[in-house]
Amino acid sequence: MRRRLLIQVLALAALPLFAAPVFSAGEGGGGGGGNETVTKCKKGYVYDKKLKKCAAPKQGMLDDDNIYEAGRALAMAGRYDEAIAVLSLAADKKDPRILNYLGYSHRHSGRVTVGLGYYEEALRIDPNYTLVREYLGEAHLQIGDLAGAQEQLREIEKRTGKGSREYGMLSEQIDHFTRS
């Protein structure tokens, strides 16, 4: 049941990535392939280049860049559990982008401690990933740790200065936290 749900989530998330038509050569005589046909996969299926046909999506079928894009889009849409399911299919379990949005999705699902772990792992791999630092600072604020959030703000400032988007966003969150 869980695997079936995961396949459905991935199929829906990945569908826009594979909506392009697939062309196959027609069998006509003559020169130039004028008998081309267009094949479109039905809903919930994607074109598998290896099988050369439409198939239900499965782990390993999509590359990590597509998994990241689909997972990020789901997370930004507030569909956190679906984002986690998709991002968990990534082959590279140490991709800081994947870890960041796993952290983001867990944190926004109320599992702040789990999210903190993903953020910390992403920063062990890439300490200069300031988006992770922004989200980590927000997570610290969620658990009432102002000092932890301020530390991340200082780290962002060291790396990108006060003019970066990440600095501005976390600074605003800290200001809001201290006013309330």
PyMOL commands that place a pseudoatom at each C-alpha (Angstrom):
pseudoatom trace, name=CA, resn=MET, resi=1, chain=A, elem=C, hetatm=0, pos=[0.000, 0.000, 0.000]
pseudoatom trace, name=CA, resn=ARG, resi=2, chain=A, elem=C, hetatm=0, pos=[2.774, 2.424, 0.956]
pseudoatom trace, name=CA, resn=ARG, resi=3, chain=A, elem=C, hetatm=0, pos=[4.748, 1.628, -2.205]
pseudoatom trace, name=CA, resn=ARG, resi=4, chain=A, elem=C, hetatm=0, pos=[1.660, 2.139, -4.340]
pseudoatom trace, name=CA, resn=LEU, resi=5, chain=A, elem=C, hetatm=0, pos=[1.019, 5.550, -2.707]
pseudoatom trace, name=CA, resn=LEU, resi=6, chain=A, elem=C, hetatm=0, pos=[4.651, 6.493, -3.258]
pseudoatom trace, name=CA, resn=ILE, resi=7, chain=A, elem=C, hetatm=0, pos=[4.431, 5.565, -6.932]
pseudoatom trace, name=CA, resn=GLN, resi=8, chain=A, elem=C, hetatm=0, pos=[1.237, 7.595, -7.320]
pseudoatom trace, name=CA, resn=VAL, resi=9, chain=A, elem=C, hetatm=0, pos=[2.795, 10.615, -5.589]
pseudoatom trace, name=CA, resn=LEU, resi=10, chain=A, elem=C, hetatm=0, pos=[5.879, 10.392, -7.767]
pseudoatom trace, name=CA, resn=ALA, resi=11, chain=A, elem=C, hetatm=0, pos=[3.798, 9.953, -10.887]
pseudoatom trace, name=CA, resn=LEU, resi=12, chain=A, elem=C, hetatm=0, pos=[1.728, 13.036, -10.142]
pseudoatom trace, name=CA, resn=ALA, resi=13, chain=A, elem=C, hetatm=0, pos=[4.747, 15.101, -9.144]
pseudoatom trace, name=CA, resn=ALA, resi=14, chain=A, elem=C, hetatm=0, pos=[6.821, 14.011, -12.101]
pseudoatom trace, name=CA, resn=LEU, resi=15, chain=A, elem=C, hetatm=0, pos=[4.112, 14.178, -14.733]
pseudoatom trace, name=CA, resn=PRO, resi=16, chain=A, elem=C, hetatm=0, pos=[4.839, 17.784, -15.723]
pseudoatom trace, name=CA, resn=LEU, resi=17, chain=A, elem=C, hetatm=0, pos=[8.488, 16.845, -16.163]
pseudoatom trace, name=CA, resn=PHE, resi=18, chain=A, elem=C, hetatm=0, pos=[7.620, 14.189, -18.723]
pseudoatom trace, name=CA, resn=ALA, resi=19, chain=A, elem=C, hetatm=0, pos=[4.677, 15.750, -20.491]
pseudoatom trace, name=CA, resn=ALA, resi=20, chain=A, elem=C, hetatm=0, pos=[6.637, 16.293, -23.684]
pseudoatom trace, name=CA, resn=PRO, resi=21, chain=A, elem=C, hetatm=0, pos=[5.514, 14.083, -26.546]
pseudoatom trace, name=CA, resn=VAL, resi=22, chain=A, elem=C, hetatm=0, pos=[7.637, 11.118, -27.524]
pseudoatom trace, name=CA, resn=PHE, resi=23, chain=A, elem=C, hetatm=0, pos=[8.267, 10.548, -31.210]
pseudoatom trace, name=CA, resn=SER, resi=24, chain=A, elem=C, hetatm=0, pos=[8.818, 7.242, -32.946]
pseudoatom trace, name=CA, resn=ALA, resi=25, chain=A, elem=C, hetatm=0, pos=[9.626, 6.689, -36.569]
pseudoatom trace, name=CA, resn=GLY, resi=26, chain=A, elem=C, hetatm=0, pos=[6.801, 5.506, -38.777]
pseudoatom trace, name=CA, resn=GLU, resi=27, chain=A, elem=C, hetatm=0, pos=[7.093, 2.590, -41.176]
pseudoatom trace, name=CA, resn=GLY, resi=28, chain=A, elem=C, hetatm=0, pos=[6.348, 4.290, -44.435]
pseudoatom trace, name=CA, resn=GLY, resi=29, chain=A, elem=C, hetatm=0, pos=[8.387, 3.972, -47.555]
pseudoatom trace, name=CA, resn=GLY, resi=30, chain=A, elem=C, hetatm=0, pos=[10.054, 6.943, -49.052]
pseudoatom trace, name=CA, resn=GLY, resi=31, chain=A, elem=C, hetatm=0, pos=[12.515, 9.289, -47.754]
pseudoatom trace, name=CA, resn=GLY, resi=32, chain=A, elem=C, hetatm=0, pos=[12.256, 11.419, -44.668]
pseudoatom trace, name=CA, resn=GLY, resi=33, chain=A, elem=C, hetatm=0, pos=[10.074, 9.787, -42.092]
pseudoatom trace, name=CA, resn=GLY, resi=34, chain=A, elem=C, hetatm=0, pos=[6.897, 11.618, -43.035]
pseudoatom trace, name=CA, resn=ASN, resi=35, chain=A, elem=C, hetatm=0, pos=[4.829, 8.990, -41.219]
pseudoatom trace, name=CA, resn=GLU, resi=36, chain=A, elem=C, hetatm=0, pos=[5.924, 9.974, -37.710]
pseudoatom trace, name=CA, resn=THR, resi=37, chain=A, elem=C, hetatm=0, pos=[3.472, 9.223, -34.932]
pseudoatom trace, name=CA, resn=VAL, resi=38, chain=A, elem=C, hetatm=0, pos=[3.181, 10.962, -31.601]
pseudoatom trace, name=CA, resn=THR, resi=39, chain=A, elem=C, hetatm=0, pos=[2.754, 8.816, -28.505]
pseudoatom trace, name=CA, resn=LYS, resi=40, chain=A, elem=C, hetatm=0, pos=[1.600, 10.370, -25.231]
pseudoatom trace, name=CA, resn=CYS, resi=41, chain=A, elem=C, hetatm=0, pos=[1.655, 8.525, -21.944]
pseudoatom trace, name=CA, resn=LYS, resi=42, chain=A, elem=C, hetatm=0, pos=[-1.601, 8.259, -20.043]
pseudoatom trace, name=CA, resn=LYS, resi=43, chain=A, elem=C, hetatm=0, pos=[-2.017, 9.910, -16.644]
pseudoatom trace, name=CA, resn=GLY, resi=44, chain=A, elem=C, hetatm=0, pos=[0.181, 8.430, -13.944]
pseudoatom trace, name=CA, resn=TYR, resi=45, chain=A, elem=C, hetatm=0, pos=[2.763, 7.057, -16.398]
pseudoatom trace, name=CA, resn=VAL, resi=46, chain=A, elem=C, hetatm=0, pos=[6.030, 8.408, -17.722]
pseudoatom trace, name=CA, resn=TYR, resi=47, chain=A, elem=C, hetatm=0, pos=[8.053, 7.485, -20.783]
pseudoatom trace, name=CA, resn=ASP, resi=48, chain=A, elem=C, hetatm=0, pos=[10.816, 5.057, -19.872]
pseudoatom trace, name=CA, resn=LYS, resi=49, chain=A, elem=C, hetatm=0, pos=[13.688, 5.557, -22.315]
pseudoatom trace, name=CA, resn=LYS, resi=50, chain=A, elem=C, hetatm=0, pos=[15.197, 2.164, -21.479]
pseudoatom trace, name=CA, resn=LEU, resi=51, chain=A, elem=C, hetatm=0, pos=[11.972, 0.254, -22.108]
pseudoatom trace, name=CA, resn=LYS, resi=52, chain=A, elem=C, hetatm=0, pos=[10.942, 2.616, -24.914]
pseudoatom trace, name=CA, resn=LYS, resi=53, chain=A, elem=C, hetatm=0, pos=[7.380, 2.702, -23.625]
pseudoatom trace, name=CA, resn=CYS, resi=54, chain=A, elem=C, hetatm=0, pos=[5.184, 4.341, -21.013]
pseudoatom trace, name=CA, resn=ALA, resi=55, chain=A, elem=C, hetatm=0, pos=[5.516, 2.824, -17.557]
pseudoatom trace, name=CA, resn=ALA, resi=56, chain=A, elem=C, hetatm=0, pos=[4.628, 3.499, -13.943]
pseudoatom trace, name=CA, resn=PRO, resi=57, chain=A, elem=C, hetatm=0, pos=[7.451, 5.498, -12.339]
pseudoatom trace, name=CA, resn=LYS, resi=58, chain=A, elem=C, hetatm=0, pos=[9.783, 3.718, -9.933]
pseudoatom trace, name=CA, resn=GLN, resi=59, chain=A, elem=C, hetatm=0, pos=[12.962, 4.369, -7.966]
pseudoatom trace, name=CA, resn=GLY, resi=60, chain=A, elem=C, hetatm=0, pos=[15.934, 4.901, -10.232]
pseudoatom trace, name=CA, resn=MET, resi=61, chain=A, elem=C, hetatm=0, pos=[13.797, 5.949, -13.178]
pseudoatom trace, name=CA, resn=LEU, resi=62, chain=A, elem=C, hetatm=0, pos=[14.249, 9.684, -12.572]
pseudoatom trace, name=CA, resn=ASP, resi=63, chain=A, elem=C, hetatm=0, pos=[17.555, 11.398, -11.990]
pseudoatom trace, name=CA, resn=ASP, resi=64, chain=A, elem=C, hetatm=0, pos=[18.205, 13.256, -8.764]
pseudoatom trace, name=CA, resn=ASP, resi=65, chain=A, elem=C, hetatm=0, pos=[17.806, 16.676, -10.398]
pseudoatom trace, name=CA, resn=ASN, resi=66, chain=A, elem=C, hetatm=0, pos=[14.234, 15.819, -11.400]
pseudoatom trace, name=CA, resn=ILE, resi=67, chain=A, elem=C, hetatm=0, pos=[13.547, 14.322, -7.981]
pseudoatom trace, name=CA, resn=TYR, resi=68, chain=A, elem=C, hetatm=0, pos=[14.878, 17.497, -6.344]
pseudoatom trace, name=CA, resn=GLU, resi=69, chain=A, elem=C, hetatm=0, pos=[12.739, 19.755, -8.541]
pseudoatom trace, name=CA, resn=ALA, resi=70, chain=A, elem=C, hetatm=0, pos=[9.579, 17.722, -7.945]
pseudoatom trace, name=CA, resn=GLY, resi=71, chain=A, elem=C, hetatm=0, pos=[10.229, 17.426, -4.192]
pseudoatom trace, name=CA, resn=ARG, resi=72, chain=A, elem=C, hetatm=0, pos=[10.983, 21.135, -3.845]
pseudoatom trace, name=CA, resn=ALA, resi=73, chain=A, elem=C, hetatm=0, pos=[7.818, 22.056, -5.749]
pseudoatom trace, name=CA, resn=LEU, resi=74, chain=A, elem=C, hetatm=0, pos=[5.729, 19.814, -3.485]
pseudoatom trace, name=CA, resn=ALA, resi=75, chain=A, elem=C, hetatm=0, pos=[7.355, 21.280, -0.365]
pseudoatom trace, name=CA, resn=MET, resi=76, chain=A, elem=C, hetatm=0, pos=[6.770, 24.848, -1.537]
pseudoatom trace, name=CA, resn=ALA, resi=77, chain=A, elem=C, hetatm=0, pos=[3.132, 23.933, -2.230]
pseudoatom trace, name=CA, resn=GLY, resi=78, chain=A, elem=C, hetatm=0, pos=[2.725, 22.777, 1.375]
pseudoatom trace, name=CA, resn=ARG, resi=79, chain=A, elem=C, hetatm=0, pos=[2.496, 19.095, 0.438]
pseudoatom trace, name=CA, resn=TYR, resi=80, chain=A, elem=C, hetatm=0, pos=[5.204, 18.080, 2.881]
pseudoatom trace, name=CA, resn=ASP, resi=81, chain=A, elem=C, hetatm=0, pos=[4.578, 14.352, 3.241]
pseudoatom trace, name=CA, resn=GLU, resi=82, chain=A, elem=C, hetatm=0, pos=[4.453, 13.964, -0.543]
pseudoatom trace, name=CA, resn=ALA, resi=83, chain=A, elem=C, hetatm=0, pos=[7.672, 15.969, -0.822]
pseudoatom trace, name=CA, resn=ILE, resi=84, chain=A, elem=C, hetatm=0, pos=[9.351, 13.661, 1.693]
pseudoatom trace, name=CA, resn=ALA, resi=85, chain=A, elem=C, hetatm=0, pos=[8.185, 10.602, -0.253]
pseudoatom trace, name=CA, resn=VAL, resi=86, chain=A, elem=C, hetatm=0, pos=[9.584, 11.954, -3.529]
pseudoatom trace, name=CA, resn=LEU, resi=87, chain=A, elem=C, hetatm=0, pos=[12.852, 13.306, -2.084]
pseudoatom trace, name=CA, resn=SER, resi=88, chain=A, elem=C, hetatm=0, pos=[13.479, 9.966, -0.357]
pseudoatom trace, name=CA, resn=LEU, resi=89, chain=A, elem=C, hetatm=0, pos=[13.802, 8.354, -3.801]
pseudoatom trace, name=CA, resn=ALA, resi=90, chain=A, elem=C, hetatm=0, pos=[17.031, 10.227, -4.550]
pseudoatom trace, name=CA, resn=ALA, resi=91, chain=A, elem=C, hetatm=0, pos=[19.991, 8.001, -5.311]
pseudoatom trace, name=CA, resn=ASP, resi=92, chain=A, elem=C, hetatm=0, pos=[22.443, 10.475, -3.752]
pseudoatom trace, name=CA, resn=LYS, resi=93, chain=A, elem=C, hetatm=0, pos=[21.421, 10.530, -0.095]
pseudoatom trace, name=CA, resn=LYS, resi=94, chain=A, elem=C, hetatm=0, pos=[24.135, 13.137, 0.583]
pseudoatom trace, name=CA, resn=ASP, resi=95, chain=A, elem=C, hetatm=0, pos=[22.910, 15.789, -1.884]
pseudoatom trace, name=CA, resn=PRO, resi=96, chain=A, elem=C, hetatm=0, pos=[22.627, 18.959, 0.249]
pseudoatom trace, name=CA, resn=ARG, resi=97, chain=A, elem=C, hetatm=0, pos=[19.661, 20.182, -1.828]
pseudoatom trace, name=CA, resn=ILE, resi=98, chain=A, elem=C, hetatm=0, pos=[17.746, 16.979, -1.115]
pseudoatom trace, name=CA, resn=LEU, resi=99, chain=A, elem=C, hetatm=0, pos=[18.698, 17.079, 2.578]
pseudoatom trace, name=CA, resn=ASN, resi=100, chain=A, elem=C, hetatm=0, pos=[17.630, 20.727, 2.795]
pseudoatom trace, name=CA, resn=TYR, resi=101, chain=A, elem=C, hetatm=0, pos=[14.119, 20.077, 1.502]
pseudoatom trace, name=CA, resn=LEU, resi=102, chain=A, elem=C, hetatm=0, pos=[13.774, 16.921, 3.565]
pseudoatom trace, name=CA, resn=GLY, resi=103, chain=A, elem=C, hetatm=0, pos=[14.578, 19.120, 6.570]
pseudoatom trace, name=CA, resn=TYR, resi=104, chain=A, elem=C, hetatm=0, pos=[12.185, 21.812, 5.392]
pseudoatom trace, name=CA, resn=SER, resi=105, chain=A, elem=C, hetatm=0, pos=[9.346, 19.327, 4.851]
pseudoatom trace, name=CA, resn=HIS, resi=106, chain=A, elem=C, hetatm=0, pos=[9.828, 17.563, 8.174]
pseudoatom trace, name=CA, resn=ARG, resi=107, chain=A, elem=C, hetatm=0, pos=[10.066, 20.894, 10.021]
pseudoatom trace, name=CA, resn=HIS, resi=108, chain=A, elem=C, hetatm=0, pos=[6.871, 22.204, 8.457]
pseudoatom trace, name=CA, resn=SER, resi=109, chain=A, elem=C, hetatm=0, pos=[5.139, 18.909, 9.258]
pseudoatom trace, name=CA, resn=GLY, resi=110, chain=A, elem=C, hetatm=0, pos=[5.866, 19.527, 12.937]
pseudoatom trace, name=CA, resn=ARG, resi=111, chain=A, elem=C, hetatm=0, pos=[8.898, 17.248, 13.164]
pseudoatom trace, name=CA, resn=VAL, resi=112, chain=A, elem=C, hetatm=0, pos=[11.340, 20.068, 13.917]
pseudoatom trace, name=CA, resn=THR, resi=113, chain=A, elem=C, hetatm=0, pos=[13.975, 17.835, 15.514]
pseudoatom trace, name=CA, resn=VAL, resi=114, chain=A, elem=C, hetatm=0, pos=[14.042, 15.579, 12.451]
pseudoatom trace, name=CA, resn=GLY, resi=115, chain=A, elem=C, hetatm=0, pos=[14.338, 18.661, 10.253]
pseudoatom trace, name=CA, resn=LEU, resi=116, chain=A, elem=C, hetatm=0, pos=[17.264, 19.939, 12.330]
pseudoatom trace, name=CA, resn=GLY, resi=117, chain=A, elem=C, hetatm=0, pos=[19.107, 16.683, 11.667]
pseudoatom trace, name=CA, resn=TYR, resi=118, chain=A, elem=C, hetatm=0, pos=[18.695, 17.013, 7.905]
pseudoatom trace, name=CA, resn=TYR, resi=119, chain=A, elem=C, hetatm=0, pos=[19.854, 20.646, 7.993]
pseudoatom trace, name=CA, resn=GLU, resi=120, chain=A, elem=C, hetatm=0, pos=[22.927, 19.763, 10.063]
pseudoatom trace, name=CA, resn=GLU, resi=121, chain=A, elem=C, hetatm=0, pos=[23.834, 16.950, 7.669]
pseudoatom trace, name=CA, resn=ALA, resi=122, chain=A, elem=C, hetatm=0, pos=[23.483, 19.296, 4.665]
pseudoatom trace, name=CA, resn=LEU, resi=123, chain=A, elem=C, hetatm=0, pos=[25.794, 21.819, 6.357]
pseudoatom trace, name=CA, resn=ARG, resi=124, chain=A, elem=C, hetatm=0, pos=[28.392, 19.135, 7.138]
pseudoatom trace, name=CA, resn=ILE, resi=125, chain=A, elem=C, hetatm=0, pos=[28.548, 18.529, 3.394]
pseudoatom trace, name=CA, resn=ASP, resi=126, chain=A, elem=C, hetatm=0, pos=[28.317, 22.175, 2.285]
pseudoatom trace, name=CA, resn=PRO, resi=127, chain=A, elem=C, hetatm=0, pos=[28.857, 24.734, 5.063]
pseudoatom trace, name=CA, resn=ASN, resi=128, chain=A, elem=C, hetatm=0, pos=[28.356, 27.583, 2.574]
pseudoatom trace, name=CA, resn=TYR, resi=129, chain=A, elem=C, hetatm=0, pos=[24.791, 26.590, 1.627]
pseudoatom trace, name=CA, resn=THR, resi=130, chain=A, elem=C, hetatm=0, pos=[23.115, 29.692, 3.027]
pseudoatom trace, name=CA, resn=LEU, resi=131, chain=A, elem=C, hetatm=0, pos=[19.557, 28.617, 2.243]
pseudoatom trace, name=CA, resn=VAL, resi=132, chain=A, elem=C, hetatm=0, pos=[20.055, 25.720, 4.656]
pseudoatom trace, name=CA, resn=ARG, resi=133, chain=A, elem=C, hetatm=0, pos=[21.362, 28.195, 7.226]
pseudoatom trace, name=CA, resn=GLU, resi=134, chain=A, elem=C, hetatm=0, pos=[18.262, 30.370, 6.791]
pseudoatom trace, name=CA, resn=TYR, resi=135, chain=A, elem=C, hetatm=0, pos=[15.937, 27.412, 7.291]
pseudoatom trace, name=CA, resn=LEU, resi=136, chain=A, elem=C, hetatm=0, pos=[18.050, 26.129, 10.196]
pseudoatom trace, name=CA, resn=GLY, resi=137, chain=A, elem=C, hetatm=0, pos=[17.748, 29.548, 11.842]
pseudoatom trace, name=CA, resn=GLU, resi=138, chain=A, elem=C, hetatm=0, pos=[13.966, 29.434, 11.390]
pseudoatom trace, name=CA, resn=ALA, resi=139, chain=A, elem=C, hetatm=0, pos=[13.915, 25.961, 12.956]
pseudoatom trace, name=CA, resn=HIS, resi=140, chain=A, elem=C, hetatm=0, pos=[15.838, 27.288, 15.961]
pseudoatom trace, name=CA, resn=LEU, resi=141, chain=A, elem=C, hetatm=0, pos=[13.211, 29.999, 16.349]
pseudoatom trace, name=CA, resn=GLN, resi=142, chain=A, elem=C, hetatm=0, pos=[10.460, 27.360, 16.216]
pseudoatom trace, name=CA, resn=ILE, resi=143, chain=A, elem=C, hetatm=0, pos=[11.940, 25.679, 19.271]
pseudoatom trace, name=CA, resn=GLY, resi=144, chain=A, elem=C, hetatm=0, pos=[12.590, 29.003, 21.032]
pseudoatom trace, name=CA, resn=ASP, resi=145, chain=A, elem=C, hetatm=0, pos=[16.362, 29.060, 20.488]
pseudoatom trace, name=CA, resn=LEU, resi=146, chain=A, elem=C, hetatm=0, pos=[17.049, 32.713, 19.623]
pseudoatom trace, name=CA, resn=ALA, resi=147, chain=A, elem=C, hetatm=0, pos=[20.808, 32.315, 20.101]
pseudoatom trace, name=CA, resn=GLY, resi=148, chain=A, elem=C, hetatm=0, pos=[20.896, 29.442, 17.578]
pseudoatom trace, name=CA, resn=ALA, resi=149, chain=A, elem=C, hetatm=0, pos=[19.014, 31.540, 15.024]
pseudoatom trace, name=CA, resn=GLN, resi=150, chain=A, elem=C, hetatm=0, pos=[21.325, 34.506, 15.566]
pseudoatom trace, name=CA, resn=GLU, resi=151, chain=A, elem=C, hetatm=0, pos=[24.347, 32.253, 15.084]
pseudoatom trace, name=CA, resn=GLN, resi=152, chain=A, elem=C, hetatm=0, pos=[22.998, 31.188, 11.679]
pseudoatom trace, name=CA, resn=LEU, resi=153, chain=A, elem=C, hetatm=0, pos=[22.365, 34.834, 10.783]
pseudoatom trace, name=CA, resn=ARG, resi=154, chain=A, elem=C, hetatm=0, pos=[26.016, 35.642, 11.566]
pseudoatom trace, name=CA, resn=GLU, resi=155, chain=A, elem=C, hetatm=0, pos=[27.140, 32.679, 9.453]
pseudoatom trace, name=CA, resn=ILE, resi=156, chain=A, elem=C, hetatm=0, pos=[25.038, 33.884, 6.510]
pseudoatom trace, name=CA, resn=GLU, resi=157, chain=A, elem=C, hetatm=0, pos=[26.467, 37.396, 6.902]
pseudoatom trace, name=CA, resn=LYS, resi=158, chain=A, elem=C, hetatm=0, pos=[30.032, 36.012, 6.821]
pseudoatom trace, name=CA, resn=ARG, resi=159, chain=A, elem=C, hetatm=0, pos=[29.315, 34.174, 3.587]
pseudoatom trace, name=CA, resn=THR, resi=160, chain=A, elem=C, hetatm=0, pos=[27.073, 36.549, 1.641]
pseudoatom trace, name=CA, resn=GLY, resi=161, chain=A, elem=C, hetatm=0, pos=[26.789, 39.803, 3.554]
pseudoatom trace, name=CA, resn=LYS, resi=162, chain=A, elem=C, hetatm=0, pos=[23.684, 41.572, 4.761]
pseudoatom trace, name=CA, resn=GLY, resi=163, chain=A, elem=C, hetatm=0, pos=[22.293, 42.109, 1.281]
pseudoatom trace, name=CA, resn=SER, resi=164, chain=A, elem=C, hetatm=0, pos=[21.455, 38.476, 0.516]
pseudoatom trace, name=CA, resn=ARG, resi=165, chain=A, elem=C, hetatm=0, pos=[17.907, 37.140, 0.387]
pseudoatom trace, name=CA, resn=GLU, resi=166, chain=A, elem=C, hetatm=0, pos=[18.700, 34.537, 3.048]
pseudoatom trace, name=CA, resn=TYR, resi=167, chain=A, elem=C, hetatm=0, pos=[20.090, 37.158, 5.432]
pseudoatom trace, name=CA, resn=GLY, resi=168, chain=A, elem=C, hetatm=0, pos=[17.049, 39.384, 4.949]
pseudoatom trace, name=CA, resn=MET, resi=169, chain=A, elem=C, hetatm=0, pos=[14.557, 36.559, 5.442]
pseudoatom trace, name=CA, resn=LEU, resi=170, chain=A, elem=C, hetatm=0, pos=[16.167, 35.209, 8.619]
pseudoatom trace, name=CA, resn=SER, resi=171, chain=A, elem=C, hetatm=0, pos=[16.749, 38.703, 10.000]
pseudoatom trace, name=CA, resn=GLU, resi=172, chain=A, elem=C, hetatm=0, pos=[13.050, 39.454, 9.508]
pseudoatom trace, name=CA, resn=GLN, resi=173, chain=A, elem=C, hetatm=0, pos=[12.072, 36.206, 11.268]
pseudoatom trace, name=CA, resn=ILE, resi=174, chain=A, elem=C, hetatm=0, pos=[14.364, 37.027, 14.203]
pseudoatom trace, name=CA, resn=ASP, resi=175, chain=A, elem=C, hetatm=0, pos=[12.921, 40.536, 14.462]
pseudoatom trace, name=CA, resn=HIS, resi=176, chain=A, elem=C, hetatm=0, pos=[9.392, 39.111, 14.469]
pseudoatom trace, name=CA, resn=PHE, resi=177, chain=A, elem=C, hetatm=0, pos=[10.386, 36.552, 17.115]
pseudoatom trace, name=CA, resn=THR, resi=178, chain=A, elem=C, hetatm=0, pos=[11.898, 39.176, 19.434]
pseudoatom trace, name=CA, resn=ARG, resi=179, chain=A, elem=C, hetatm=0, pos=[8.844, 41.467, 19.088]
pseudoatom trace, name=CA, resn=SER, resi=180, chain=A, elem=C, hetatm=0, pos=[6.353, 38.756, 20.002]
for i in range(1, 180): cmd.bond("trace and resi %d" % i, "trace and resi %d" % (i + 1))
show_as sticks, trace
zoom trace
